[in-house]
């Protein structure tokens, strides 16, 4: 059995949507959804919420305190700035927990609260994939043919040009284009050494975990919040 740590970073100083991680979505704070999925995961040994913000930590504790695998990490303020990268935040959490538990994790999972429709089964299947394939990393993605690279343009002197000059647009129906994918921001899994020694959140041999566009709603602004609310109103989200 592998030792797997999941870290949910949740700083208090979000700019696009103030206090985003605890803004109510369907009557629950945003962090509730990812935290609930992580705690229900069968492949995760411990779930840590990392924040410099006491209110966020208190709200997370309300929903996680009954689970034996739930951990709160008070993050120092210098790791909660606008330009703080994810890797130092993960490393801080790993150092704190490994120091207390007295053993090393095999895999580190970063789960972002801003992708609320990730299911516990998604987390489990992504962890199973990295173990089975012996990859260095697994990252969740979704298909984005509506914004395929061949459709991306740039404007120079009021004229349209291909943004990637050698990628000509010769196919115009979305369904005829070869599939392309983007990171959906939900799940990042890596072997411990990728995070702790190579100072990356993913790297080396990286494999995809493909999710549907509906599950991949990534909340960065108020429009994204409205999209997520609409999905909730239509009973899209179910406990998992």
Residue pairs with C-beta under 8 A, 6 or more apart in sequence:
2 43
2 106
2 107
2 127
2 131
3 45
3 103
3 104
3 105
3 106
3 107
4 43
4 44
4 45
4 46
4 105
4 106
4 107
4 108
4 109
4 127
5 44
5 45
5 46
5 48
5 93
5 94
5 97
5 105
5 107
5 108
5 109
6 38
6 41
6 44
6 46
6 47
6 48
6 109
6 110
6 111
6 123
7 48
7 49
7 50
7 73
7 89
7 90
7 93
7 94
7 108
7 109
7 110
7 111
8 31
8 34
8 35
8 38
8 47
8 48
8 49
8 50
8 60
8 110
8 111
8 112
8 113
9 50
9 51
9 86
9 89
9 90
9 110
9 112
10 21
10 31
10 49
10 50
10 51
10 53
10 56
10 60
10 113
11 21
11 51
11 52
11 53
11 56
11 75
11 80
11 84
12 19
12 21
12 51
12 52
12 53
12 55
12 56
12 80
13 53
13 80
13 81
13 82
14 20
14 21
15 82
16 220
16 221
17 23
17 219
17 220
17 221
17 222
17 225
20 30
20 114
20 219
21 29
21 30
21 31
21 51
21 56
21 113
21 114
22 29
22 30
22 31
22 55
22 56
22 59
23 29
23 30
23 225
24 30
25 33
25 116
25 219
25 225
25 228
25 229
25 232
26 228
26 229
26 232
26 237
29 59
30 113
30 114
30 116
30 219
31 49
31 56
31 59
31 60
31 63
31 113
32 63
33 113
33 116
33 117
33 118
33 237
34 111
34 112
34 113
34 115
34 116
34 118
34 186
35 47
35 49
35 60
35 63
35 64
35 113
36 63
36 120
36 239
37 111
37 118
37 119
37 120
37 122
37 123
37 240
38 44
38 47
38 111
38 120
38 123
39 47
39 64
39 67
39 69
39 70
40 120
40 240
41 47
41 120
41 123
41 124
41 127
42 120
42 124
43 123
43 124
43 127
43 128
44 69
44 109
44 123
44 127
45 69
45 105
46 69
46 70
46 71
46 97
46 101
47 64
47 67
47 69
47 70
47 71
48 71
48 72
48 73
48 93
48 97
49 56
49 57
49 60
49 64
49 70
49 71
49 72
49 73
50 73
50 75
50 89
50 92
50 93
51 57
51 60
51 73
51 74
51 75
51 80
52 74
52 75
52 76
52 77
52 79
52 80
53 80
57 72
57 74
60 72
61 70
61 72
64 70
64 72
71 97
73 92
73 93
73 96
73 97
75 89
75 92
75 93
76 92
78 84
79 88
79 89
79 92
86 110
86 188
86 201
87 195
87 199
87 200
87 201
90 108
90 110
90 195
90 201
91 195
91 196
91 199
94 105
94 108
94 192
94 195
94 196
97 105
98 104
98 105
104 192
105 192
106 191
106 192
107 127
107 130
107 131
107 189
107 190
107 191
107 192
108 189
108 190
108 191
108 192
108 194
108 195
108 196
109 123
109 126
109 127
109 187
109 188
109 189
110 187
110 188
110 189
110 201
111 118
111 123
111 186
111 187
111 188
112 185
112 186
112 218
114 185
114 218
114 219
114 220
115 140
115 184
115 185
115 186
115 187
115 216
115 217
115 218
115 219
116 217
116 219
116 228
116 237
117 214
117 215
117 216
117 217
117 228
117 231
117 236
117 237
118 140
118 186
118 187
118 211
118 215
119 215
119 240
120 240
121 240
122 140
122 186
122 187
122 209
122 211
122 215
123 187
125 209
126 138
126 140
126 187
126 189
126 209
127 138
127 189
129 135
129 138
129 207
129 209
130 137
130 138
130 189
130 190
130 191
130 207
133 207
135 204
135 205
135 206
135 207
136 190
136 191
136 194
136 202
136 203
136 204
136 205
136 206
137 188
137 189
137 190
137 191
137 194
137 202
137 203
137 204
137 205
137 206
137 207
138 187
138 188
138 189
138 202
138 206
138 207
138 208
138 209
139 183
139 187
139 188
139 189
139 202
139 206
139 207
139 208
139 209
140 183
140 184
140 185
140 186
140 187
140 188
140 208
140 209
140 210
140 211
140 216
141 181
141 182
141 183
141 184
141 208
141 209
141 210
141 211
142 181
142 182
142 184
142 210
142 211
142 212
142 213
142 215
142 216
143 179
143 180
143 181
143 210
143 213
144 180
144 181
144 182
144 213
145 174
145 175
145 177
145 179
145 180
146 174
148 174
148 177
148 180
149 163
149 164
149 167
149 180
150 162
150 167
150 168
150 169
150 170
150 171
150 177
151 169
152 162
152 163
152 164
153 160
153 161
153 162
153 163
154 160
154 161
154 162
154 163
155 161
162 168
162 169
171 177
181 208
181 210
184 211
184 215
184 216
184 218
185 216
185 218
186 211
186 215
186 216
186 218
187 209
188 201
188 202
189 202
190 200
190 201
190 202
190 203
194 200
194 201
194 202
194 203
194 204
195 201
198 204
214 231
214 236
217 224
217 227
217 228
217 231
218 224
219 225
219 228
231 237
